Amino acid sequence: MSLFTRYKGTLKILALLIIISPLFGIILAEKVNYHEPIDVAAEKLHLHELDIYHTPFSDYEVPGLPPTIGYIIAGFIGIAVILGIGALAAKRMSK
């Protein structure tokens, strides 16, 4: 039995949570004027973010797409990476 068929229900719930995540991470955060505490602390200390690395998904955004869609895509990519690592680890441990 593959992991995807074994955890089908869990994956459906995970997909639903990823799809509604922009509601909490973008839309409601803007409505209540929420800012990450580390960003607030850095601003008070007059620290600026160093651009020492580049990623196409900076701040969970995909260039050329609305922020909400980028948030969802970044979520699916992140979960795919974690599940891929887990599947590889499970395969190696079963040997």
Secondary structure, DSSP 8 states (H G I E B T S, - for coil): --HHHHTHHHHHHHHHHHHHHHIIIIIHHHHTT---HHHHHHHHTT------S--TTGGG--TTS-HHHHHHHHHHHHHHHHHHHHHHHHHHHH-
